[in-house]
Amino acid sequence: MPSIYAHYTFGEMMKQNFPSDIKKRIDLHKDLFEIGLHGPDLFFYYYAPLKNRVSQTGYRMHDVSAAPFFRRAKDVILSGSTVPEKNAGLAYILGFLCHFTLDSVCHSYIEKKLTTDPVTHSDIETNFDRYLLLKQHRRPLHAKVTSHLRTSQESAKVIRTFFPTLSVRQVESSISSMIWYNDLFTTSDRLIRSLVKAALHATFTYKSLGGLLMNETDNPLCTDSNLRLDKLMEASVPLCLSLTSNYLGFLHKGIPLSPYFRHTFGPKPGWREIPVLSPKEESSYQPDREELSQ
């Protein structure tokens, strides 16, 4: 269950940068685009933290090339019986593509940082969410990070067409659970926070899941990663524009899918070469093209 606010923020950045015709398509089915921004992470929340077939759908997708999914998505979109159905599927996939872009750019750095500092993946991503909230003049633990998400059977039916092994009810439950868990882990209620911590300790999951609980104060071990991820997010915008243009050409004109889609949602093969710097060094560092495209 990774952070949620960074993907929402990136989606907002992309909406500001997309051409007007793409914005119009998104606006027609905004709820689907917003859910799509969370990619396969949506399914992590289904009966979490228990291992089950639905949650494993999300975990498996993270570890394999994205290309087969986006190729199948083309067939699903074009099989819509009406123009509104096609547009609904496309809005979801455009959000999904935003998720893929940001994950594929950022996870290599995160993987490297895990080898240099005593932090977890969740620590890094949750602290970055907190950093973004402050940057946008919002109060961590008081801002509702799920306010962009809506649960509906109509949206679940569209999403289910891309995941035929799941039921509409399972998809709808995944959306509801994503909202519930993220609201829980970002609550300002001290009693609830204490109960969550106690439950995590009692189930021996605090080490793996404790980082999801957003803190009132910044984790100094994540100061450098906040700066790097902010830069990587900015640098992901032109890449996402390029991949979106390519995908629309693939969808409507039959041009080849970009080789970039061969990547997974996780770290790229060259992640060990990415530098992890001190906050002072990070303040003047700029990711190069190799770091972004590896």
C-alpha positions in Angstrom: 0.0 0.0 0.0 2.1 2.9 -1.2 1.6 6.6 -0.9 -1.4 8.1 -2.7 -0.9 11.9 -2.7 2.1 11.9 -5.0 0.2 10.1 -7.7 -2.7 12.5 -7.3 -0.3 15.5 -7.5 1.3 14.1 -10.6 -2.1 13.7 -12.2 -2.9 17.3 -11.5 0.4 18.3 -13.1 -0.3 16.3 -16.2 -3.8 17.8 -16.5 -2.2 21.2 -16.6 0.2 20.0 -19.4 -2.0 17.8 -21.5 -3.3 19.2 -24.9 -6.9 20.4 -24.8 -8.3 17.4 -26.6 -6.9 15.0 -24.0 -8.1 17.3 -21.2 -11.6 17.1 -22.7 -11.5 13.3 -22.8 -10.4 13.2 -19.1 -13.1 15.7 -18.0 -15.8 13.5 -19.5 -14.8 10.7 -17.1 -12.8 12.4 -14.4 -13.5 9.8 -11.7 -12.0 7.0 -13.8 -8.9 9.1 -14.6 -8.4 9.8 -10.9 -8.7 6.1 -10.0 -6.4 5.2 -12.9 -3.7 7.5 -11.3 -3.2 4.8 -8.7 -2.5 2.0 -11.3 -2.3 -1.5 -9.9 -1.8 -0.2 -6.4 -5.6 -0.1 -6.2 -5.7 -3.8 -5.6 -3.1 -3.8 -2.8 -5.9 -2.6 -0.4 -8.3 -5.5 -1.0 -8.5 -7.3 2.4 -5.0 -5.9 3.3 -2.7 -7.0 4.8 -3.9 -10.6 4.0 -2.5 -12.2 0.9 -5.2 -12.9 -1.6 -5.9 -13.3 -5.3 -7.0 -9.7 -5.8 -4.1 -8.1 -4.0 -1.7 -10.4 -5.8 -3.0 -9.0 -9.1 -1.5 -5.6 -8.1 1.8 -7.0 -6.8 2.3 -9.2 -9.9 1.8 -6.3 -12.3 4.5 -4.3 -10.5 7.1 -6.9 -11.3 6.5 -7.5 -15.0 6.8 -5.4 -18.2 3.9 -2.9 -18.6 3.8 -3.5 -22.4 1.4 -6.5 -22.4 -1.1 -4.7 -20.2 -1.2 -1.6 -22.3 -1.5 -3.7 -25.5 -4.4 -5.6 -24.0 -5.9 -2.3 -22.9 -6.1 -1.2 -26.5 -8.3 -4.1 -27.4 -10.5 -3.4 -24.4 -10.9 0.3 -25.2 -11.7 -0.4 -28.9 -14.2 -3.1 -28.0 -16.4 -0.6 -26.3 -19.8 -0.7 -28.0 -20.4 3.1 -27.8 -18.2 6.2 -28.0 -18.9 7.0 -24.3 -17.7 3.4 -23.4 -14.5 3.9 -25.4 -13.9 7.3 -23.8 -14.5 5.9 -20.3 -11.9 3.2 -20.8 -9.4 5.6 -22.3 -9.8 8.0 -19.4 -8.9 5.2 -16.9 -5.9 4.1 -19.0 -4.6 7.7 -19.3 -4.6 7.9 -15.6 -2.9 4.4 -15.4 -0.3 5.6 -17.8 0.5 8.5 -15.5 1.0 6.1 -12.7 3.3 3.9 -14.7 5.4 6.9 -15.8 6.0 8.2 -12.2 6.6 4.7 -10.8 9.1 3.8 -13.5 11.0 7.0 -13.0 11.1 7.1 -9.2 11.4 3.5 -8.1 15.0 3.1 -9.2 16.1 5.9 -6.9 14.0 4.5 -4.0 15.5 1.1 -4.5 19.0 2.5 -4.2 18.2 4.6 -1.2 16.9 1.4 0.6 20.5 0.1 0.4 22.1 3.2 1.9 19.7 4.3 4.7 17.7 2.6 7.5 14.3 3.4 5.9 11.5 1.4 4.3 9.9 2.0 0.9 6.8 3.2 2.8 8.8 5.6 4.9 10.2 7.2 1.8 6.9 7.5 -0.1 4.8 8.6 2.9 7.3 11.3 3.8 7.2 12.5 0.2 3.4 12.8 0.5 3.9 14.8 3.6 6.5 17.0 1.8 4.1 17.6 -1.1 1.2 18.6 1.3 3.4 21.2 3.0 4.7 22.5 -0.3 1.1 23.0 -1.4 0.3 24.8 2.0 -1.8 22.0 3.3 -1.6 20.5 6.8 -0.4 16.9 7.0 -2.9 14.7 9.0 -5.6 17.3 8.4 -5.8 17.4 4.6 -8.0 14.6 3.1 -5.7 12.9 0.7 -8.5 10.8 -0.8 -10.8 13.7 -1.7 -10.3 13.1 -5.4 -11.6 9.5 -5.2 -15.2 8.3 -5.7 -16.5 4.8 -5.4 -19.2 3.7 -7.8 -20.4 0.5 -9.4 -20.3 2.3 -12.8 -16.6 3.0 -12.5 -15.9 -0.5 -11.2 -17.6 -2.0 -14.2 -15.3 -0.1 -16.6 -12.1 -1.0 -14.6 -13.1 -4.6 -14.4 -13.0 -4.9 -18.2 -9.2 -4.4 -18.0 -9.0 -7.1 -15.2 -11.3 -9.9 -16.4 -10.2 -12.3 -13.6 -11.7 -10.0 -11.0 -15.4 -9.2 -10.3 -17.1 -5.8 -10.3 -17.7 -6.2 -6.6 -14.0 -6.9 -6.0 -12.9 -3.8 -7.9 -15.5 -1.7 -6.1 -14.3 -3.0 -2.8 -10.7 -2.3 -3.7 -11.6 1.4 -4.4 -13.5 1.7 -1.1 -10.6 0.0 0.8 -8.0 2.3 -0.8 -10.0 5.3 0.5 -10.5 3.8 3.9 -6.9 2.8 4.5 -5.5 6.0 3.4 -7.9 8.0 5.5 -6.9 5.8 8.4 -3.2 6.2 8.0 -3.4 10.0 7.6 -5.8 10.7 10.4 -4.9 13.4 13.1 -6.9 11.5 15.8 -4.3 10.5 18.4 -6.4 7.7 19.8 -7.0 6.1 16.4 -3.3 6.5 15.6 -2.4 4.8 18.8 -4.8 1.9 18.1 -3.4 1.5 14.6 0.2 1.3 15.9 -0.9 -1.2 18.5 -2.6 -3.3 15.9 0.4 -3.3 13.7 2.7 -4.3 16.5 0.3 -7.0 17.6 0.2 -8.5 14.1 4.0 -8.1 13.7 3.5 -5.9 10.6 4.7 -2.6 12.1 8.1 -3.0 10.4 6.6 -3.5 7.0 3.5 -1.3 7.3 4.4 1.3 10.0 5.9 3.6 7.4 2.4 4.1 5.9 1.3 6.0 9.0 2.0 9.7 8.3 3.8 11.5 11.1 3.3 15.0 12.4 7.1 15.7 12.1 9.4 15.1 9.2 11.7 12.1 9.1 15.2 13.6 8.7 16.4 10.4 6.9 14.0 11.3 4.1 15.0 14.9 3.6 17.2 14.0 0.6 14.7 11.7 -0.9 12.0 14.3 -0.7 14.2 16.7 -2.8 15.1 14.0 -5.3 11.6 12.7 -5.8 10.3 16.2 -6.3 12.8 16.7 -9.1 12.0 13.3 -10.6 8.3 14.1 -10.6 8.9 17.3 -12.5 11.1 15.5 -15.0 8.4 12.9 -15.5 6.0 15.4 -17.0 7.6 15.5 -20.5 8.1 11.8 -20.5 4.4 11.2 -19.7 3.4 13.6 -22.4 5.5 11.7 -24.9 4.2 8.3 -23.8 0.6 9.5 -23.9 1.1 10.8 -27.4 2.6 7.5 -28.4 -0.2 5.5 -26.8 -2.9 7.5 -28.6 -1.1 6.9 -31.8 -0.8 3.2 -31.0 -4.5 3.2 -30.1 -5.9 5.1 -33.1 -3.3 4.8 -35.9 -1.6 1.5 -35.2 1.9 3.0 -34.7 4.3 0.8 -32.6 4.1 1.0 -28.9 7.1 2.9 -27.4 10.0 0.7 -26.3 9.8 2.5 -22.9 6.7 0.4 -22.1 9.0 -2.6 -21.7 9.9 -1.4 -18.2 8.1 -2.6 -15.1 6.5 -0.4 -12.5 9.5 -1.1 -10.3 13.2 -0.3 -10.4 15.1 -0.4 -13.7 18.2 -2.7 -14.3 20.6 0.2 -13.7 19.3 1.3 -10.4 22.5 0.5 -8.5 24.3 3.3 -10.4 22.0 6.0 -9.3 23.6 8.3 -6.6 22.1 8.8 -3.2 23.3 12.2 -1.8 23.3 14.2 1.3 20.5 16.9 1.6 23.1 19.6 0.9 24.5 17.8 -2.2 20.9 17.0 -3.3 19.9 20.6 -3.2 22.1 21.3 -6.3 21.8 17.9 -8.0 19.9 17.5 -11.2 18.9 14.0 -12.5 20.5 13.4 -15.9 18.8 11.8 -18.9 20.5 8.5 -18.1 18.9 8.3 -14.7 15.5 9.1 -16.2 15.6 6.7 -19.1 17.5 3.7 -17.7 
